[in-house]
Amino acid sequence: MPEQQPFVLDPTGADHHAEHHALRDRGAATLVDILGVTAWSVSDPALLKQLLMRADVSKDARAHWPAFADTVAHWPLALWVAVDNMFTAYGSDHRRLRRLIAPALSARRIAALTPVVEELVTGILDDLDVLPAGDVVDLRERLAYPLPIAVIGRMMGLSSVELNGLRTVVDRVFATTLSADEAAANTAALYRLLDELIAAKRSSPGDDMTSLLIATRDEDGDGSVLTDAELRGTLVLVISAGYETTVNVIDQAITSLLTDPEQLAHVRAGRCGWSDVVEETLRHEPAIKHLPLRYALKDIPLPGGQTIRTGEAILASYAAANRHPDWHGENADLFDATRTTKDHLAFGHGVHFCLGAPLARLEVVAALRQLFARFPDARLAVPAGELRPLPTLISNGHVELPVRLRPA
């Protein structure tokens, strides 16, 4: 069959819904250009789940992507494929690194965090409760950000000063409008901050995950458990994934409920619960639209006669797959917290499924329940169509979320 020209993904993410429709129209998988790199975007959920489960699909770019060396020198998303952590690991390395993180996110530890999360939400809303009626509040900045940042700060033993310093550079990791030089400078700044954090925690360790990871590195004589690069890379992963994605889910959930008040009425009438709202948000507007990258270890035949060749890159297009009509019917584009099946790929699938999923769900439920109990008359301060999407093809949220908590 004739080969299609790669579909160029918009780095600004200006109209991702139209883009996802276009990807699905091109078939189960199609070649795309992601900031100058060609990859197979997979938007068919059945095919994507299959690829995410296959042992012959890797996330280790150094070992399994022939274009790695030539690409990282000039690609703005180099950090996403060059960082050393379980996100980019394959096989036994992935299992080793995942085992180091998993205990910190066990069911017991998440349960123990529940009162902490509830208390943090209460404190954040207390600060908003004193604002005069009619005032407009950016709930992305005043609720969606501070909650997960405070939670990850507790877990990692980071002060508010350290977190504020990291936030700027971590946010830019998800940006896809930076030049290669700007992205490289941001990565260098990120690693400088992490090196300062590691040095401070080595000097004065605490009862936190950062100190535990450093101790794992320092106490291992031959470096087989955690290398210096893996220590830094693991901190990048835990800190960034620990708050950036949750920020977007809180943002999108509030937006959906305020855009369609009938959905909020369903919750208040008991026709669905807050967990249903969270799962439908994860399906309808997942925190990550496209996740770079995976690599074929052998030729993989595709529906329609095409083939992903050995060494070619694969882009998991989660947002497009989540709304596929073959999965959720012709009304897949509609937000409906009462829908029976709300399955999604927002947290990935297979061995790389997000370890932090239970914590993210806990935080979003607490934020929504308390917000709408405290401010039952909250309204968007602008039409939903005027909300500005984040200028990125990876992260899925808004630049700001202006809300009037009480009518004037």
ROTOR-695612 format. One record per residue (C-alpha): chain; x, y, z; residue in three letters. Coordinates in steps of 0.1 Angstrom, whole numbers. Layout:
N
@unit A, u X, v Y, w Z, code ALA
...
% end
This chain:
408
@unit A, u 0, v 0, w 0, code MET
@unit A, u 13, v 36, w -7, code PRO
@unit A, u 31, v 51, w 23, code GLU
@unit A, u 16, v 81, w 39, code GLN
@unit A, u 36, v 112, w 46, code GLN
@unit A, u 41, v 117, w 84, code PRO
@unit A, u 14, v 137, w 101, code PHE
@unit A, u 30, v 167, w 118, code VAL
@unit A, u 19, v 170, w 154, code LEU
@unit A, u 13, v 206, w 165, code ASP
@unit A, u 39, v 214, w 192, code PRO
@unit A, u 15, v 240, w 207, code THR
@unit A, u -13, v 216, w 212, code GLY
@unit A, u -37, v 243, w 201, code ALA
@unit A, u -65, v 219, w 189, code ASP
@unit A, u -56, v 185, w 202, code HIS
@unit A, u -92, v 171, w 198, code HIS
@unit A, u -91, v 178, w 160, code ALA
@unit A, u -56, v 163, w 159, code GLU
@unit A, u -67, v 131, w 176, code HIS
@unit A, u -96, v 127, w 152, code HIS
@unit A, u -72, v 131, w 123, code ALA
@unit A, u -49, v 105, w 138, code LEU
@unit A, u -77, v 80, w 142, code ARG
@unit A, u -89, v 87, w 106, code ASP
@unit A, u -54, v 76, w 93, code ARG
@unit A, u -58, v 42, w 108, code GLY
@unit A, u -48, v 22, w 139, code ALA
@unit A, u -13, v 35, w 137, code ALA
@unit A, u 2, v 62, w 115, code THR
@unit A, u 36, v 78, w 110, code LEU
@unit A, u 39, v 112, w 127, code VAL
@unit A, u 65, v 139, w 130, code ASP
@unit A, u 71, v 148, w 166, code ILE
@unit A, u 94, v 179, w 166, code LEU
@unit A, u 114, v 165, w 137, code GLY
@unit A, u 115, v 128, w 148, code VAL
@unit A, u 94, v 103, w 129, code THR
@unit A, u 75, v 78, w 150, code ALA
@unit A, u 44, v 55, w 148, code TRP
@unit A, u 15, v 71, w 166, code SER
@unit A, u -8, v 44, w 178, code VAL
@unit A, u -44, v 56, w 185, code SER
@unit A, u -63, v 23, w 183, code ASP
@unit A, u -68, v 11, w 219, code PRO
@unit A, u -66, v -26, w 212, code ALA
@unit A, u -34, v -23, w 192, code LEU
@unit A, u -19, v 1, w 217, code LEU
@unit A, u -26, v -22, w 246, code LYS
@unit A, u -11, v -51, w 227, code GLN
@unit A, u 21, v -31, w 219, code LEU
@unit A, u 24, v -19, w 255, code LEU
@unit A, u 23, v -55, w 267, code MET
@unit A, u 48, v -70, w 242, code ARG
@unit A, u 83, v -80, w 253, code ALA
@unit A, u 96, v -70, w 219, code ASP
@unit A, u 87, v -33, w 224, code VAL
@unit A, u 113, v -15, w 246, code SER
@unit A, u 116, v 19, w 263, code LYS
@unit A, u 154, v 18, w 263, code ASP
@unit A, u 164, v 43, w 236, code ALA
@unit A, u 202, v 38, w 241, code ARG
@unit A, u 199, v 0, w 235, code ALA
@unit A, u 171, v -2, w 210, code HIS
@unit A, u 167, v 30, w 190, code TRP
@unit A, u 194, v 33, w 162, code PRO
@unit A, u 186, v 70, w 158, code ALA
@unit A, u 193, v 77, w 195, code PHE
@unit A, u 228, v 92, w 193, code ALA
@unit A, u 220, v 114, w 163, code ASP
@unit A, u 187, v 125, w 178, code THR
@unit A, u 195, v 135, w 214, code VAL
@unit A, u 221, v 161, w 203, code ALA
@unit A, u 194, v 183, w 187, code HIS
@unit A, u 159, v 171, w 197, code TRP
@unit A, u 140, v 193, w 222, code PRO
@unit A, u 126, v 162, w 239, code LEU
@unit A, u 160, v 145, w 244, code ALA
@unit A, u 155, v 143, w 282, code LEU
@unit A, u 124, v 121, w 276, code TRP
@unit A, u 145, v 94, w 260, code VAL
@unit A, u 179, v 100, w 276, code ALA
@unit A, u 171, v 101, w 313, code VAL
@unit A, u 181, v 71, w 333, code ASP
@unit A, u 152, v 58, w 354, code ASN
@unit A, u 124, v 31, w 352, code MET
@unit A, u 105, v 52, w 327, code PHE
@unit A, u 132, v 45, w 301, code THR
@unit A, u 143, v 11, w 313, code ALA
@unit A, u 137, v -23, w 298, code TYR
@unit A, u 136, v -58, w 311, code GLY
@unit A, u 156, v -66, w 343, code SER
@unit A, u 167, v -30, w 347, code ASP
@unit A, u 131, v -18, w 347, code HIS
@unit A, u 121, v -45, w 373, code ARG
@unit A, u 151, v -35, w 395, code ARG
@unit A, u 143, v 2, w 394, code LEU
@unit A, u 105, v -3, w 399, code ARG
@unit A, u 112, v -24, w 430, code ARG
@unit A, u 130, v 5, w 445, code LEU
@unit A, u 100, v 29, w 441, code ILE
@unit A, u 71, v 5, w 447, code ALA
@unit A, u 73, v 3, w 485, code PRO
@unit A, u 68, v 41, w 488, code ALA
@unit A, u 36, v 38, w 469, code LEU
@unit A, u 22, v 7, w 485, code SER
@unit A, u -15, v 5, w 494, code ALA
@unit A, u -6, v 8, w 531, code ARG
@unit A, u 13, v 40, w 525, code ARG
@unit A, u -13, v 55, w 503, code ILE
@unit A, u -40, v 48, w 530, code ALA
@unit A, u -18, v 64, w 556, code ALA
@unit A, u -16, v 96, w 534, code LEU
@unit A, u -54, v 99, w 532, code THR
@unit A, u -58, v 122, w 562, code PRO
@unit A, u -28, v 142, w 551, code VAL
@unit A, u -43, v 148, w 517, code VAL
@unit A, u -77, v 158, w 532, code GLU
@unit A, u -60, v 182, w 556, code GLU
@unit A, u -40, v 198, w 528, code LEU
@unit A, u -71, v 203, w 507, code VAL
@unit A, u -89, v 219, w 537, code THR
@unit A, u -61, v 243, w 543, code GLY
@unit A, u -60, v 253, w 506, code ILE
@unit A, u -97, v 259, w 505, code LEU
@unit A, u -96, v 278, w 538, code ASP
@unit A, u -73, v 303, w 521, code ASP
@unit A, u -98, v 307, w 493, code LEU
@unit A, u -128, v 309, w 516, code ASP
@unit A, u -118, v 344, w 528, code VAL
@unit A, u -120, v 359, w 493, code LEU
@unit A, u -148, v 383, w 486, code PRO
@unit A, u -179, v 371, w 467, code ALA
@unit A, u -174, v 377, w 430, code GLY
@unit A, u -136, v 375, w 430, code ASP
@unit A, u -121, v 353, w 402, code VAL
@unit A, u -96, v 327, w 413, code VAL
@unit A, u -72, v 307, w 391, code ASP
@unit A, u -80, v 272, w 405, code LEU
@unit A, u -51, v 257, w 385, code ARG
@unit A, u -27, v 279, w 404, code GLU
@unit A, u -45, v 280, w 437, code ARG
@unit A, u -57, v 244, w 440, code LEU
@unit A, u -46, v 221, w 413, code ALA
@unit A, u -9, v 229, w 417, code TYR
@unit A, u -5, v 233, w 455, code PRO
@unit A, u -21, v 201, w 465, code LEU
@unit A, u 0, v 175, w 446, code PRO
@unit A, u 32, v 196, w 451, code ILE
@unit A, u 26, v 196, w 489, code ALA
@unit A, u 20, v 159, w 488, code VAL
@unit A, u 51, v 151, w 468, code ILE
@unit A, u 70, v 174, w 491, code GLY
@unit A, u 59, v 154, w 521, code ARG
@unit A, u 69, v 122, w 505, code MET
@unit A, u 103, v 134, w 491, code MET
@unit A, u 112, v 155, w 521, code GLY
@unit A, u 114, v 187, w 501, code LEU
@unit A, u 109, v 222, w 515, code SER
@unit A, u 86, v 247, w 498, code SER
@unit A, u 116, v 267, w 487, code VAL
@unit A, u 131, v 236, w 470, code GLU
@unit A, u 98, v 227, w 454, code LEU
@unit A, u 93, v 262, w 440, code ASN
@unit A, u 128, v 261, w 425, code GLY
@unit A, u 121, v 228, w 409, code LEU
@unit A, u 86, v 236, w 396, code ARG
@unit A, u 98, v 260, w 370, code THR
@unit A, u 122, v 236, w 354, code VAL
@unit A, u 100, v 206, w 358, code VAL
@unit A, u 71, v 224, w 341, code ASP
@unit A, u 94, v 231, w 311, code ARG
@unit A, u 102, v 194, w 308, code VAL
@unit A, u 67, v 190, w 295, code PHE
@unit A, u 69, v 220, w 271, code ALA
@unit A, u 72, v 212, w 234, code THR
@unit A, u 77, v 248, w 221, code THR
@unit A, u 113, v 251, w 234, code LEU
@unit A, u 142, v 251, w 210, code SER
@unit A, u 168, v 223, w 214, code ALA
@unit A, u 192, v 248, w 231, code ASP
@unit A, u 165, v 260, w 255, code GLU
@unit A, u 155, v 225, w 264, code ALA
@unit A, u 191, v 215, w 270, code ALA
@unit A, u 196, v 245, w 292, code ALA
@unit A, u 165, v 236, w 312, code ASN
@unit A, u 177, v 200, w 316, code THR
@unit A, u 211, v 213, w 329, code ALA
@unit A, u 193, v 236, w 354, code ALA
@unit A, u 171, v 207, w 365, code LEU
@unit A, u 201, v 185, w 372, code TYR
@unit A, u 220, v 213, w 390, code ARG
@unit A, u 190, v 216, w 414, code LEU
@unit A, u 188, v 179, w 419, code LEU
@unit A, u 226, v 176, w 426, code ASP
@unit A, u 222, v 204, w 452, code GLU
@unit A, u 193, v 184, w 467, code LEU
@unit A, u 212, v 152, w 468, code ILE
@unit A, u 242, v 169, w 485, code ALA
@unit A, u 219, v 184, w 511, code ALA
@unit A, u 202, v 151, w 518, code LYS
@unit A, u 235, v 133, w 521, code ARG
@unit A, u 246, v 158, w 546, code SER
@unit A, u 213, v 158, w 566, code SER
@unit A, u 191, v 127, w 557, code PRO
@unit A, u 156, v 125, w 568, code GLY
@unit A, u 127, v 100, w 569, code ASP
@unit A, u 118, v 105, w 533, code ASP
@unit A, u 120, v 89, w 499, code MET
@unit A, u 149, v 111, w 487, code THR
@unit A, u 171, v 101, w 516, code SER
@unit A, u 161, v 64, w 511, code LEU
@unit A, u 171, v 65, w 474, code LEU
@unit A, u 204, v 82, w 483, code ILE
@unit A, u 211, v 56, w 510, code ALA
@unit A, u 203, v 28, w 485, code THR
@unit A, u 229, v 43, w 461, code ARG
@unit A, u 256, v 50, w 488, code ASP
@unit A, u 253, v 17, w 506, code GLU
@unit A, u 256, v -4, w 474, code ASP
@unit A, u 293, v -10, w 470, code GLY
@unit A, u 294, v -20, w 434, code ASP
@unit A, u 268, v 3, w 420, code GLY
@unit A, u 246, v -26, w 408, code SER
@unit A, u 215, v -13, w 426, code VAL
@unit A, u 213, v 24, w 417, code LEU
@unit A, u 239, v 44, w 397, code THR
@unit A, u 245, v 81, w 401, code ASP
@unit A, u 226, v 87, w 368, code ALA
@unit A, u 197, v 65, w 379, code GLU
@unit A, u 195, v 83, w 412, code LEU
@unit A, u 192, v 117, w 395, code ARG
@unit A, u 168, v 102, w 369, code GLY
@unit A, u 146, v 86, w 395, code THR
@unit A, u 143, v 119, w 413, code LEU
@unit A, u 133, v 135, w 380, code VAL
@unit A, u 106, v 109, w 375, code LEU
@unit A, u 91, v 108, w 410, code VAL
@unit A, u 90, v 146, w 414, code ILE
@unit A, u 77, v 154, w 379, code SER
@unit A, u 52, v 125, w 376, code ALA
@unit A, u 43, v 130, w 412, code GLY
@unit A, u 26, v 164, w 406, code TYR
@unit A, u 25, v 175, w 370, code GLU
@unit A, u 0, v 149, w 358, code THR
@unit A, u -22, v 152, w 389, code THR
@unit A, u -24, v 190, w 384, code VAL
@unit A, u -39, v 184, w 349, code ASN
@unit A, u -64, v 159, w 362, code VAL
@unit A, u -77, v 183, w 389, code ILE
@unit A, u -78, v 211, w 363, code ASP
@unit A, u -97, v 190, w 337, code GLN
@unit A, u -122, v 175, w 362, code ALA
@unit A, u -132, v 209, w 375, code ILE
@unit A, u -134, v 222, w 340, code THR
@unit A, u -157, v 194, w 329, code SER
@unit A, u -180, v 198, w 359, code LEU
@unit A, u -183, v 235, w 355, code LEU
@unit A, u -188, v 232, w 318, code THR
@unit A, u -217, v 208, w 322, code ASP
@unit A, u -236, v 214, w 355, code PRO
@unit A, u -257, v 183, w 348, code GLU
@unit A, u -226, v 162, w 356, code GLN
@unit A, u -223, v 178, w 390, code LEU
@unit A, u -260, v 172, w 396, code ALA
@unit A, u -255, v 135, w 389, code HIS
@unit A, u -230, v 134, w 418, code VAL
@unit A, u -252, v 154, w 442, code ARG
@unit A, u -281, v 131, w 434, code ALA
@unit A, u -261, v 100, w 439, code GLY
@unit A, u -263, v 88, w 403, code ARG
@unit A, u -225, v 86, w 403, code CYS
@unit A, u -197, v 93, w 427, code GLY
@unit A, u -165, v 114, w 428, code TRP
@unit A, u -145, v 84, w 417, code SER
@unit A, u -167, v 81, w 386, code ASP
@unit A, u -159, v 117, w 378, code VAL
@unit A, u -122, v 111, w 382, code VAL
@unit A, u -122, v 80, w 360, code GLU
@unit A, u -143, v 98, w 333, code GLU
@unit A, u -119, v 127, w 334, code THR
@unit A, u -89, v 103, w 330, code LEU
@unit A, u -107, v 88, w 300, code ARG
@unit A, u -121, v 120, w 285, code HIS
@unit A, u -91, v 144, w 291, code GLU
@unit A, u -61, v 123, w 302, code PRO
@unit A, u -32, v 142, w 318, code ALA
@unit A, u -8, v 131, w 291, code ILE
@unit A, u -19, v 132, w 254, code LYS
@unit A, u 12, v 116, w 237, code HIS
@unit A, u 40, v 98, w 256, code LEU
@unit A, u 74, v 95, w 240, code PRO
@unit A, u 87, v 69, w 231, code LEU
@unit A, u 90, v 31, w 226, code ARG
@unit A, u 110, v 11, w 201, code TYR
@unit A, u 104, v -21, w 181, code ALA
@unit A, u 128, v -49, w 188, code LEU
@unit A, u 116, v -68, w 156, code LYS
@unit A, u 93, v -61, w 127, code ASP
@unit A, u 57, v -58, w 139, code ILE
@unit A, u 29, v -62, w 113, code PRO
@unit A, u 1, v -37, w 116, code LEU
@unit A, u -36, v -39, w 106, code PRO
@unit A, u -39, v -28, w 70, code GLY
@unit A, u -6, v -42, w 58, code GLY
@unit A, u 19, v -17, w 72, code GLN
@unit A, u 49, v -28, w 94, code THR
@unit A, u 67, v -11, w 123, code ILE
@unit A, u 103, v -20, w 114, code ARG
@unit A, u 129, v -30, w 138, code THR
@unit A, u 143, v 0, w 156, code GLY
@unit A, u 115, v 24, w 147, code GLU
@unit A, u 100, v 46, w 173, code ALA
@unit A, u 64, v 43, w 187, code ILE
@unit A, u 44, v 71, w 202, code LEU
@unit A, u 16, v 61, w 226, code ALA
@unit A, u -12, v 85, w 218, code SER
@unit A, u -33, v 79, w 249, code TYR
@unit A, u -58, v 107, w 245, code ALA
@unit A, u -67, v 97, w 210, code ALA
@unit A, u -71, v 60, w 221, code ALA
@unit A, u -92, v 69, w 251, code ASN
@unit A, u -119, v 85, w 229, code ARG
@unit A, u -118, v 58, w 201, code HIS
@unit A, u -154, v 50, w 190, code PRO
@unit A, u -145, v 13, w 188, code ASP
@unit A, u -139, v 15, w 226, code TRP
@unit A, u -165, v 39, w 239, code HIS
@unit A, u -190, v 42, w 210, code GLY
@unit A, u -201, v 72, w 190, code GLU
@unit A, u -205, v 94, w 221, code ASN
@unit A, u -169, v 88, w 231, code ALA
@unit A, u -162, v 126, w 228, code ASP
@unit A, u -189, v 134, w 255, code LEU
@unit A, u -180, v 137, w 292, code PHE
@unit A, u -204, v 114, w 310, code ASP
@unit A, u -196, v 104, w 346, code ALA
@unit A, u -225, v 80, w 346, code THR
@unit A, u -213, v 59, w 316, code ARG
@unit A, u -211, v 23, w 325, code THR
@unit A, u -176, v 17, w 311, code THR
@unit A, u -149, v 43, w 317, code LYS
@unit A, u -119, v 22, w 308, code ASP
@unit A, u -89, v 43, w 298, code HIS
@unit A, u -51, v 43, w 293, code LEU
@unit A, u -44, v 75, w 312, code ALA
@unit A, u -20, v 56, w 335, code PHE
@unit A, u -5, v 35, w 308, code GLY
@unit A, u -7, v -3, w 305, code HIS
@unit A, u 14, v -33, w 312, code GLY
@unit A, u 47, v -33, w 331, code VAL
@unit A, u 50, v 5, w 329, code HIS
@unit A, u 16, v 11, w 344, code PHE
@unit A, u 19, v 42, w 367, code CYS
@unit A, u 28, v 33, w 403, code LEU
@unit A, u 13, v 66, w 415, code GLY
@unit A, u -22, v 60, w 401, code ALA
@unit A, u -38, v 53, w 435, code PRO
@unit A, u -22, v 85, w 450, code LEU
@unit A, u -34, v 106, w 421, code ALA
@unit A, u -69, v 93, w 424, code ARG
@unit A, u -69, v 100, w 461, code LEU
@unit A, u -58, v 136, w 456, code GLU
@unit A, u -83, v 144, w 428, code VAL
@unit A, u -113, v 129, w 447, code VAL
@unit A, u -104, v 148, w 479, code ALA
@unit A, u -100, v 181, w 459, code ALA
@unit A, u -133, v 177, w 440, code LEU
@unit A, u -154, v 166, w 470, code ARG
@unit A, u -142, v 194, w 493, code GLN
@unit A, u -142, v 221, w 466, code LEU
@unit A, u -178, v 216, w 456, code PHE
@unit A, u -190, v 211, w 492, code ALA
@unit A, u -174, v 244, w 502, code ARG
@unit A, u -183, v 263, w 470, code PHE
@unit A, u -215, v 248, w 456, code PRO
@unit A, u -222, v 278, w 434, code ASP
@unit A, u -188, v 279, w 417, code ALA
@unit A, u -189, v 289, w 380, code ARG
@unit A, u -163, v 293, w 352, code LEU
@unit A, u -154, v 330, w 349, code ALA
@unit A, u -150, v 327, w 311, code VAL
@unit A, u -167, v 306, w 285, code PRO
@unit A, u -152, v 271, w 283, code ALA
@unit A, u -141, v 278, w 247, code GLY
@unit A, u -119, v 307, w 259, code GLU
@unit A, u -98, v 285, w 282, code LEU
@unit A, u -63, v 283, w 268, code ARG
@unit A, u -47, v 249, w 264, code PRO
@unit A, u -11, v 244, w 276, code LEU
@unit A, u 13, v 250, w 247, code PRO
@unit A, u 25, v 214, w 245, code THR
@unit A, u 16, v 182, w 227, code LEU
@unit A, u 24, v 161, w 259, code ILE
@unit A, u 7, v 176, w 289, code SER
@unit A, u -31, v 182, w 288, code ASN
@unit A, u -43, v 211, w 309, code GLY
@unit A, u -50, v 248, w 307, code HIS
@unit A, u -27, v 278, w 311, code VAL
@unit A, u -51, v 290, w 338, code GLU
@unit A, u -85, v 280, w 352, code LEU
@unit A, u -104, v 312, w 362, code PRO
@unit A, u -134, v 304, w 384, code VAL
@unit A, u -158, v 326, w 404, code ARG
@unit A, u -163, v 306, w 436, code LEU
@unit A, u -193, v 327, w 448, code ARG
@unit A, u -216, v 349, w 427, code PRO
@unit A, u -211, v 386, w 431, code ALA
% end
